[in-house]
Amino acid sequence: MFDTATLATYLLAAAILVFIPGPGTAWIVAQSAAGGTSRGVQAAFGLETATLIHALAAGLGLSALLATSALAFEVLKYAGAAYLIWLGIKAWRSGAPAQEADAAPARTQVSARDVYLRSVMTGVLNPKVALFFLAFLPQFVHPERGMVWLQFLVLGGLLSMIGMLNSLMLSFAVGRFGRRFKAGGGRWKERLTGSVFIALGLRLAVQQRS
Protein backbone atom coordinates (compact mmCIF):
# COMPACT_ATOMS: atom_id res chain seq x y z
CA MET A 1 0.00 0.00 0.00
CA PHE A 2 2.91 2.36 0.78
CA ASP A 3 6.46 2.31 -0.52
CA THR A 4 9.31 2.42 1.98
CA ALA A 5 10.36 6.00 1.24
CA THR A 6 6.81 7.35 1.62
CA LEU A 7 6.24 5.46 4.86
CA ALA A 8 9.57 6.55 6.36
CA THR A 9 8.93 10.20 5.47
CA TYR A 10 5.45 10.02 6.94
CA LEU A 11 6.60 8.44 10.21
CA LEU A 12 9.31 11.07 10.65
CA ALA A 13 6.90 13.93 9.97
CA ALA A 14 4.24 12.39 12.23
CA ALA A 15 6.72 11.95 15.09
CA ILE A 16 7.83 15.57 14.84
CA LEU A 17 4.23 16.79 14.86
CA VAL A 18 3.24 14.59 17.80
CA PHE A 19 6.15 15.59 20.03
CA ILE A 20 5.55 19.32 19.52
CA PRO A 21 3.51 20.42 22.59
CA GLY A 22 -0.06 21.39 21.80
CA PRO A 23 -3.63 21.20 23.16
CA GLY A 24 -3.44 17.41 23.29
CA THR A 25 -0.36 17.61 25.49
CA ALA A 26 -2.08 20.08 27.81
CA TRP A 27 -5.10 17.78 28.03
CA ILE A 28 -3.01 14.73 28.99
CA VAL A 29 -0.97 16.70 31.53
CA ALA A 30 -4.10 18.13 33.16
CA GLN A 31 -5.80 14.74 33.39
CA SER A 32 -2.67 13.07 34.77
CA ALA A 33 -2.18 15.83 37.34
CA ALA A 34 -5.80 15.55 38.45
CA GLY A 35 -6.15 11.78 38.59
CA GLY A 36 -2.73 10.21 38.29
CA THR A 37 -1.20 7.98 35.63
CA SER A 38 -4.29 5.84 35.08
CA ARG A 39 -6.45 8.86 34.28
CA GLY A 40 -3.83 10.16 31.88
CA VAL A 41 -3.76 6.79 30.10
CA GLN A 42 -7.56 6.79 29.84
CA ALA A 43 -7.44 10.27 28.33
CA ALA A 44 -4.76 9.13 25.89
CA PHE A 45 -6.95 6.30 24.63
CA GLY A 46 -9.78 8.78 24.15
CA LEU A 47 -7.70 11.27 22.18
CA GLU A 48 -6.27 8.57 19.95
CA THR A 49 -9.74 7.18 19.29
CA ALA A 50 -10.63 10.67 18.08
CA THR A 51 -7.53 10.59 15.87
CA LEU A 52 -8.80 7.44 14.15
CA ILE A 53 -12.26 8.97 13.74
CA HIS A 54 -10.76 12.04 12.08
CA ALA A 55 -8.60 9.87 9.82
CA LEU A 56 -11.61 7.84 8.69
CA ALA A 57 -13.68 11.00 8.23
CA ALA A 58 -10.95 12.51 6.07
CA GLY A 59 -10.84 9.33 3.99
CA LEU A 60 -14.59 9.43 3.49
CA GLY A 61 -14.45 13.09 2.51
CA LEU A 62 -16.29 14.47 5.54
CA SER A 63 -13.40 16.72 6.55
CA ALA A 64 -13.66 18.45 3.19
CA LEU A 65 -16.97 19.88 4.37
CA LEU A 66 -15.19 21.77 7.14
CA ALA A 67 -12.67 23.12 4.66
CA THR A 68 -15.34 24.46 2.30
CA SER A 69 -18.17 25.43 4.66
CA ALA A 70 -17.58 28.33 7.02
CA LEU A 71 -20.85 27.56 8.82
CA ALA A 72 -19.92 23.93 9.48
CA PHE A 73 -16.53 25.00 10.81
CA GLU A 74 -18.01 27.64 13.11
CA VAL A 75 -20.71 25.31 14.46
CA LEU A 76 -18.20 22.58 15.29
CA LYS A 77 -15.69 25.08 16.69
CA TYR A 78 -18.12 26.71 19.10
CA ALA A 79 -19.61 23.37 20.12
CA GLY A 80 -16.12 22.15 21.03
CA ALA A 81 -15.25 25.39 22.83
CA ALA A 82 -18.48 25.32 24.84
CA TYR A 83 -17.89 21.68 25.78
CA LEU A 84 -14.37 22.37 27.05
CA ILE A 85 -15.42 25.45 29.01
CA TRP A 86 -18.30 23.49 30.54
CA LEU A 87 -15.87 20.77 31.63
CA GLY A 88 -13.60 23.43 33.12
CA ILE A 89 -16.38 25.06 35.13
CA LYS A 90 -17.55 21.65 36.31
CA ALA A 91 -14.03 20.77 37.46
CA TRP A 92 -13.70 24.04 39.35
CA ARG A 93 -17.02 23.51 41.11
CA SER A 94 -16.19 19.92 42.04
CA GLY A 95 -12.92 20.80 43.79
CA ALA A 96 -13.42 20.22 47.51
CA PRO A 97 -12.04 22.77 50.00
CA ALA A 98 -8.59 21.82 51.28
CA GLN A 99 -9.87 20.92 54.74
CA GLU A 100 -12.51 18.61 53.22
CA ALA A 101 -10.28 16.94 50.65
CA ASP A 102 -9.43 13.93 52.78
CA ALA A 103 -12.99 13.54 54.03
CA ALA A 104 -14.59 13.56 50.58
CA PRO A 105 -12.21 11.94 48.07
CA ALA A 106 -15.06 10.57 45.94
CA ARG A 107 -16.04 14.08 44.87
CA THR A 108 -12.86 14.51 42.85
CA GLN A 109 -12.92 11.10 41.22
CA VAL A 110 -13.99 10.62 37.63
CA SER A 111 -14.80 7.22 36.16
CA ALA A 112 -12.57 5.73 33.48
CA ARG A 113 -15.52 5.75 31.07
CA ASP A 114 -16.15 9.47 31.63
CA VAL A 115 -12.49 10.37 31.11
CA TYR A 116 -12.36 8.32 27.92
CA LEU A 117 -15.58 9.76 26.48
CA ARG A 118 -14.63 13.32 27.40
CA SER A 119 -11.31 12.87 25.64
CA VAL A 120 -12.97 11.44 22.52
CA MET A 121 -15.38 14.36 22.43
CA THR A 122 -12.57 16.87 22.98
CA GLY A 123 -10.66 15.47 20.00
CA VAL A 124 -13.64 15.03 17.70
CA LEU A 125 -15.05 18.50 18.36
CA ASN A 126 -11.83 20.25 17.32
CA PRO A 127 -12.25 21.35 13.68
CA LYS A 128 -8.58 22.26 13.47
CA VAL A 129 -7.73 18.59 13.88
CA ALA A 130 -10.07 17.69 11.02
CA LEU A 131 -8.52 20.31 8.77
CA PHE A 132 -5.05 19.13 9.76
CA PHE A 133 -5.88 15.62 8.61
CA LEU A 134 -7.29 16.97 5.37
CA ALA A 135 -4.08 18.92 4.72
CA PHE A 136 -1.49 16.48 6.04
CA LEU A 137 -2.58 12.94 5.25
CA PRO A 138 -3.39 13.39 1.50
CA GLN A 139 0.30 14.14 0.87
CA PHE A 140 1.01 10.48 1.56
CA VAL A 141 -2.08 8.92 -0.04
CA HIS A 142 -1.86 7.48 -3.57
CA PRO A 143 -5.33 7.12 -5.17
CA GLU A 144 -3.91 4.96 -7.96
CA ARG A 145 -3.27 2.25 -5.38
CA GLY A 146 -6.96 2.06 -4.53
CA MET A 147 -8.94 1.99 -1.27
CA VAL A 148 -8.22 5.61 -0.39
CA TRP A 149 -10.27 5.43 2.81
CA LEU A 150 -8.14 2.51 4.01
CA GLN A 151 -4.93 4.40 3.27
CA PHE A 152 -6.24 7.29 5.37
CA LEU A 153 -7.14 4.91 8.18
CA VAL A 154 -3.72 3.20 8.12
CA LEU A 155 -1.92 6.54 8.22
CA GLY A 156 -4.20 7.71 11.00
CA GLY A 157 -3.52 4.49 12.89
CA LEU A 158 0.23 5.02 12.66
CA LEU A 159 -0.14 8.60 13.85
CA SER A 160 -2.34 7.35 16.68
CA MET A 161 0.30 4.83 17.76
CA ILE A 162 2.98 7.53 17.91
CA GLY A 163 0.60 9.82 19.76
CA MET A 164 -0.25 7.08 22.24
CA LEU A 165 3.44 6.49 22.97
CA ASN A 166 3.95 10.19 23.64
CA SER A 167 0.82 10.38 25.80
CA LEU A 168 1.82 7.34 27.84
CA MET A 169 5.21 8.86 28.59
CA LEU A 170 3.54 12.10 29.65
CA SER A 171 1.00 10.26 31.79
CA PHE A 172 3.63 8.26 33.66
CA ALA A 173 5.87 11.30 34.15
CA VAL A 174 3.13 13.63 35.39
CA GLY A 175 1.41 10.89 37.40
CA ARG A 176 4.66 10.06 39.21
CA PHE A 177 5.45 13.73 39.78
CA GLY A 178 1.92 14.43 40.99
CA ARG A 179 2.12 11.83 43.75
CA ARG A 180 4.55 14.11 45.60
CA PHE A 181 1.76 16.60 46.12
CA LYS A 182 -0.91 14.39 47.68
CA ALA A 183 -0.95 16.65 50.70
CA GLY A 184 -2.55 19.31 48.53
CA GLY A 185 -5.72 17.24 48.23
CA GLY A 186 -8.11 17.19 45.30
CA ARG A 187 -8.84 20.90 45.29
CA TRP A 188 -5.74 22.16 43.47
CA LYS A 189 -5.80 19.22 41.05
CA GLU A 190 -9.40 19.81 39.96
CA ARG A 191 -8.89 23.55 39.68
CA LEU A 192 -5.72 23.08 37.65
CA THR A 193 -7.63 20.73 35.36
CA GLY A 194 -10.54 23.16 35.13
CA SER A 195 -8.25 26.06 34.28
CA VAL A 196 -6.61 24.06 31.47
CA PHE A 197 -10.02 23.04 30.08
CA ILE A 198 -11.26 26.63 30.08
CA ALA A 199 -8.05 27.89 28.46
CA LEU A 200 -8.31 25.24 25.73
CA GLY A 201 -11.95 26.14 25.14
CA LEU A 202 -11.18 29.85 24.81
CA ARG A 203 -8.25 29.05 22.52
CA LEU A 204 -10.48 26.96 20.29
CA ALA A 205 -13.20 29.66 20.24
CA VAL A 206 -10.84 32.28 18.77
CA GLN A 207 -9.20 30.02 16.18
CA GLN A 208 -9.71 30.83 12.52
CA ARG A 209 -9.99 28.43 9.59
CA SER A 210 -6.80 29.62 7.91
N, C-alpha and C positions, 0 to 999 in steps of 0.2 A: 504493500500500500504506500509506503514511503521509502525513498532511497536513503542510504546512509548519510549522505551530506545534508539533506534536508532535515532529517531527524536530529542530527547532531547540532545543527544550527538552531533548530527550534528549542531543543532542551537547554542550550546555553542561554538563549534569549529568555526563555521561561524562568530559568533559575535566577537570572539577574532581576527580572521583574518581581518575582516572588520575594526576594530577600531585601528589596527596597521597602523601608517602612511605609505603611499606608493605613487607611481606615481598618483593614482587616487585622493588621498588627495591633492597633489600639483596642480593637474588640477582644482579641484573644488575651491581651495583657489585662484588660479590665475584668474579664470573666475569671481569669486565673487568680488575680489579686483578691477578688470577692469570694471565690469558692474553692480555691486551691487547684492543684493539678488536674484532678478529675473533671472539674467544671470547665477548665480550659480545653481539655481533650474533647469534651462533649460539644463545646462551641466550635472547635476545629472541624469535627465531623459535619456539623451543620453548615458551616461556610463552604466546605468542599462539596457538599451535596448541591448547594446553590451554584457552585462552579460548573458542575455537570449539567445542571438544568439550563444554565446560560449557554453552554456549549451546544447542547441539543437544540435549543431554541435558535441559535445562530445557524445551525445546519439546516433547520427547517424553514429558515427565512423570517422568523418572527422578529428577530432583532432589527431587521431592515426597517420594520415599521417605526421603531424608535428613532432611527436615523432620518426618516423622511417626514415623520409627523411630529410637529412641535407640540400639539395637544397631547398626544400619547406620552411623549417625554415628560411634559409638565405634570400630567396626572400621576404617573409612576413616581416621579421625583418627589412630589409633595406627599404622596401616600407613604413613601419610605421615610421622609423626614419626620412626618407626624408620628409614625410608628416608633422611631428611635427616641424622639422627645418624650413620648408617652412612657416608654420603658425607663427613661431617665428619671422622670418625675415619680414613677412608681417605686424605683429603687431608692430615691431620696426619702420618700414617705415611709418606706419599710424599714429604714435603718433605726434600730432601737437605741435609746439613750445609753451612754457609756455605762451608767450604773445598772442598767437593766440587761446588758448584753449577755451576761452569763446566765441570767435567770430565764431568758427567752430566746434561746438559740434557734428555735424552729422558725422564728419570724424572718430570719435572714437566709434561710435555706430555699433553694430553688430546685425543683425536680430535674433529673437528667433529661426527661422528655421536653420540659419547658425550655431548658437551655438550648437543646438541639433545634427545636422548632423556631425559637426566636432567632437563632443564628441563620437558619435557612431563610426565614423571612427577611432578615437584614440584608443578606446577600442578593436575594431575588429582587427585592424592591429598590435596588440601586441601578438606575438606568445607565450610569457611567460604566458599570461592569458589562452591561449588555453591549454598549457601543464599543467598548474595548475589545470584546470578543469578535465583533463584526469587523473591526479594523485590523486586529492582530492575527487571528487564526486563518483568514483566507489567504494570507501570504504563503502559507505552507500547505494549502489544499490544492490538489490537482484534479479538476473535474474529469479530465480524460481517463482517469483511473477508476471512475465510477463510484457509486455509493458515497456521495458528498457528505450526507448527514452522518455516516459512520466515520468518515475522516475527521469531521468536526468533533465527534464524540470521543474518538481516540486521542486527539490532541488535547481536548478538555480533560480527559482522564489523566494524561501525563502531567498536565499542569496542576491538576488536583493532587496528584501524588507528591509533587514537589512542594506544593502549598501545605499539605498535611505534615510533611517532614519538618518544615519550618515552624508550623504551628505547634507541633509536639515539643520541639526544642524550647519554644517560648513558654509553653505551658509548664513544663518541668522546671525551667529556670525561675519563672515568676512564682510558681507554687511553692518551690523550696525556699525562695527568698521570703515569701509572704508568711511562712510559718514562724519566722522570728518576731512577728508582730502580733501574735495571738492576744497579747495583753490589751491591745487596742480594741478588742471586741468586734462585733459585726457592723457597728455604726460607721466607722471610717471606710470600711470596705465597700459597703453599699453606696455610700455617698460618692466615693471615688468612681465606682461603676456608673452611678447615675450621672455624674458630671461628664464622663466620657461619652455616654449615650447621647446626652443633650448636645454636646459639642459636635458629635458626628452628625446628628440630625440637622443642626444649624448649618454645618458645612455642606451637607447634601442639598439643603434648601436653596442655597445661593449659587450652586453650580450651574454652569451654562452648558449647552450642547456642544459647543465648539471646544 
